[in-house]
Amino acid sequence: MKSKILVVGGGITGLVAAYRLLQKKYQVTIFEKSGDLGGLLGSFKIEGTNLEKAYHHIFKGDTEIISLIKELGLENKLKWYESKTAIYYDRTIYPFAGAMDLLKFKPLNLVDKLRLGFVKIYLEKENNWHKFENVLAYEWMKKWCGERAYRIVWEPLLKGKFSDRYKDISMAWMWARIHTRGNSSEKGKELLGYMEGGFQLIIDELEKRIIELGGKIETRNEIFDFRKLEEEYDKIISSAPIENVEYLGAITVVFSSEQNLSKYYWHNINDSKSPFLAFIQHTNLVGTENYSRKNIYYLGTYLPQNHKYFTDKDNLIEKDFFDYLKKIFPDFRENEIEEKFVFKFKYAQHIVTTNYQSSIYNLQSNKKIIHSNFAMIYPEDRGVNFAVREGEKAAALVPEDQP
Ligand SMILES: Cc1cc2nc3c(=O)[nH]c(=O)nc-3n(C[C@H](O)[C@H](O)[C@H](O)COP(=O)(O)OP(=O)(O)OC[C@H]3O[C@@H](n4cnc5c(N)ncnc54)[C@H](O)[C@@H]3O)c2cc1C
């Protein structure tokens, strides 16, 4: 009789772990607390097409997810696009995609720009991240980029991503973000990958294969106490949040409209008064063809889990977000919105403080439970690629059954 394995969580990590174990003929059950699979990569329908509740793209260097896509026979759906990135600062949208854009960026002087450029090159080339582990990102970036460049470019990013905890973040996280992204460019151009028809194709194909291989999936089944299940299963792989890690939540407002607001895909909103950190015109990356020729927009931010938005009604959040959007685009016509949605994620980002490693150290000491939550991804910024890697790693930790 093959070992019985329970996988907690039907996000991409849990699905990959389950799939690998089923391929090795284990008996696998997945318990997922929500009604759908996909977790943070989950989707909904807008203008008749599946779309991620949170904006998603992948990078050229994301080898694990790219090989999974190939393995699942979905390679022809993965398309690569040149990304058009901008910064909104002091009531102006500036292109911000490469060295030329940086040179033309008016809010900074030449010395600031050179320092920013050198810091980026240095972090891309530096391979030893351990030396940054106990260094605060905001202090290091301020020291080496200079006060103004830090305040205009990096502080909004840190605040947007880590909210009121931005001063606690480790430079190792910042290193990883710049190091991996820099190494994802081709001839200075950043190419971003998106699945035609949405990343839901991957989730659906994994679900199909898991069921074909005899796996069981139970949605709306939240595990509160693992101990009760330890008797019943030989191993438990858990992608659920980890107790001694702190997390931030995230909110996205997604809408469709015929109105075309910008020529860029990604906009960092570098203004601490904005309720969202990123404005994304998804269809400026992938085109409007699959969305009844409408433009698709995301407004997104990370927030403390006790922020009022997590209990507020959707219309209150929409009001704040749309009011600010009108400041960026004074001709934004809210009455032309066709479909709109608000999504709330309670566990969206682990707070990568200095000495973070100690919070995830020694987690695998329990013989029954293998932890595989995205908070274990460190120092890299968590993402779908690493989720696939963690799922594979967790499955590999299950000992081979004796014949
Ligand atoms: C706003 C935002 C934008 C992002 N953009 C990108 C991007 O552009 N590119 C990229 O690569 N990545 C991106 N990511 C990250 C990416 O979505 C995640 O890294 C990845 O989806 C994590 O997968 P996971 O399975 O590890 O975790 P999750 O998706 O969180 O899955 C965990 C699952 O476990 C379930 N669960 C939790 N506790 C229990 C329990 N007790 N019992 C049962 N079930 C439980 C949850 O409901 C969830 O479905 C983004 C994330 C966010 C929030």
The ligand as an SDF file (V2000), in Angstrom:
LIG
                    3D

 53 58  0  0  0  0  0  0  0  0999 V2000
   -0.6470   41.2310   -5.6070 C   0  0  0  0  0  0  0  0  0  0  0  0
    0.2190   40.0760   -6.0110 C   0  0  0  0  0  0  0  0  0  0  0  0
    0.8600   40.1010   -7.2450 C   0  0  0  0  0  0  0  0  0  0  0  0
    1.6800   39.0530   -7.6220 C   0  0  0  0  0  0  0  0  0  0  0  0
    2.3000   39.1020   -8.8400 N   0  0  0  0  0  0  0  0  0  0  0  0
    3.1260   38.1120   -9.2050 C   0  0  0  0  0  0  0  0  0  0  0  0
    3.7460   38.1260  -10.4850 C   0  0  0  0  0  0  0  0  0  0  0  0
    3.5480   39.0400  -11.2840 O   0  0  0  0  0  0  0  0  0  0  0  0
    4.5800   37.1030  -10.8030 N   0  0  0  0  0  0  0  0  0  0  0  0
    4.8180   36.0570   -9.9420 C   0  0  0  0  0  0  0  0  0  0  0  0
    5.5930   35.1540  -10.2840 O   0  0  0  0  0  0  0  0  0  0  0  0
    4.2260   36.0110   -8.7330 N   0  0  0  0  0  0  0  0  0  0  0  0
    3.3960   36.9970   -8.3390 C   0  0  0  0  0  0  0  0  0  0  0  0
    2.7810   36.9500   -7.1330 N   0  0  0  0  0  0  0  0  0  0  0  0
    3.1270   35.8590   -6.2070 C   0  0  0  0  0  0  0  0  0  0  0  0
    2.4490   34.5340   -6.5210 C   0  0  0  0  0  0  0  0  0  0  0  0
    1.0750   34.7240   -6.7120 O   0  0  0  0  0  0  0  0  0  0  0  0
    2.6870   33.5940   -5.3500 C   0  0  0  0  0  0  0  0  0  0  0  0
    4.0570   33.5140   -5.0710 O   0  0  0  0  0  0  0  0  0  0  0  0
    2.1750   32.1800   -5.5890 C   0  0  0  0  0  0  0  0  0  0  0  0
    0.9200   32.1670   -6.2070 O   0  0  0  0  0  0  0  0  0  0  0  0
    2.1410   31.4780   -4.2420 C   0  0  0  0  0  0  0  0  0  0  0  0
    1.6130   30.1840   -4.3800 O   0  0  0  0  0  0  0  0  0  0  0  0
    1.4760   29.2440   -3.1070 P   0  0  0  0  0  0  0  0  0  0  0  0
    0.7510   28.0380   -3.5280 O   0  0  0  0  0  0  0  0  0  0  0  0
    2.8100   29.0640   -2.4870 O   0  0  0  0  0  0  0  0  0  0  0  0
    0.6570   30.0770   -2.0410 O   0  0  0  0  0  0  0  0  0  0  0  0
   -0.8670   30.5030   -2.0800 P   0  0  0  0  0  0  0  0  0  0  0  0
   -1.2400   30.9020   -3.4470 O   0  0  0  0  0  0  0  0  0  0  0  0
   -1.0680   31.4460   -0.9650 O   0  0  0  0  0  0  0  0  0  0  0  0
   -1.6180   29.1200   -1.7700 O   0  0  0  0  0  0  0  0  0  0  0  0
   -1.8250   28.6410   -0.4830 C   0  0  0  0  0  0  0  0  0  0  0  0
   -3.2000   28.0120   -0.4740 C   0  0  0  0  0  0  0  0  0  0  0  0
   -3.4030   27.4040    0.7970 O   0  0  0  0  0  0  0  0  0  0  0  0
   -4.7210   27.6490    1.2000 C   0  0  0  0  0  0  0  0  0  0  0  0
   -4.7120   27.5230    2.6690 N   0  0  0  0  0  0  0  0  0  0  0  0
   -4.0830   28.3340    3.5480 C   0  0  0  0  0  0  0  0  0  0  0  0
   -4.2660   27.8950    4.8060 N   0  0  0  0  0  0  0  0  0  0  0  0
   -5.0140   26.7690    4.7100 C   0  0  0  0  0  0  0  0  0  0  0  0
   -5.5250   25.8490    5.6670 C   0  0  0  0  0  0  0  0  0  0  0  0
   -5.2960   26.0070    6.9780 N   0  0  0  0  0  0  0  0  0  0  0  0
   -6.2690   24.7920    5.2290 N   0  0  0  0  0  0  0  0  0  0  0  0
   -6.5080   24.6140    3.8980 C   0  0  0  0  0  0  0  0  0  0  0  0
   -6.0540   25.4630    2.9480 N   0  0  0  0  0  0  0  0  0  0  0  0
   -5.2980   26.5180    3.3490 C   0  0  0  0  0  0  0  0  0  0  0  0
   -5.0230   29.0410    0.6980 C   0  0  0  0  0  0  0  0  0  0  0  0
   -6.4130   29.2680    0.5860 O   0  0  0  0  0  0  0  0  0  0  0  0
   -4.3050   29.0420   -0.6550 C   0  0  0  0  0  0  0  0  0  0  0  0
   -5.1590   28.6170   -1.6970 O   0  0  0  0  0  0  0  0  0  0  0  0
    1.8980   37.9630   -6.7400 C   0  0  0  0  0  0  0  0  0  0  0  0
    1.2310   37.9270   -5.5170 C   0  0  0  0  0  0  0  0  0  0  0  0
    0.3980   38.9720   -5.1460 C   0  0  0  0  0  0  0  0  0  0  0  0
   -0.3100   38.9120   -3.8330 C   0  0  0  0  0  0  0  0  0  0  0  0
  1  2  1  0
  2  3  1  0
  2 52  2  0
  3  4  2  0
  4  5  1  0
  4 50  1  0
  5  6  2  0
  6  7  1  0
  6 13  1  0
  7  8  2  0
  7  9  1  0
  9 10  1  0
 10 11  2  0
 10 12  1  0
 12 13  2  0
 13 14  1  0
 14 15  1  0
 14 50  1  0
 15 16  1  0
 16 17  1  0
 16 18  1  0
 18 19  1  0
 18 20  1  0
 20 21  1  0
 20 22  1  0
 22 23  1  0
 23 24  1  0
 24 25  2  0
 24 26  1  0
 24 27  1  0
 27 28  1  0
 28 29  2  0
 28 30  1  0
 28 31  1  0
 31 32  1  0
 32 33  1  0
 33 34  1  0
 33 48  1  0
 34 35  1  0
 35 36  1  0
 35 46  1  0
 36 37  1  0
 36 45  1  0
 37 38  2  0
 38 39  1  0
 39 40  1  0
 39 45  2  0
 40 41  1  0
 40 42  2  0
 42 43  1  0
 43 44  2  0
 44 45  1  0
 46 47  1  0
 46 48  1  0
 48 49  1  0
 50 51  2  0
 51 52  1  0
 52 53  1  0
M  END
$$$$
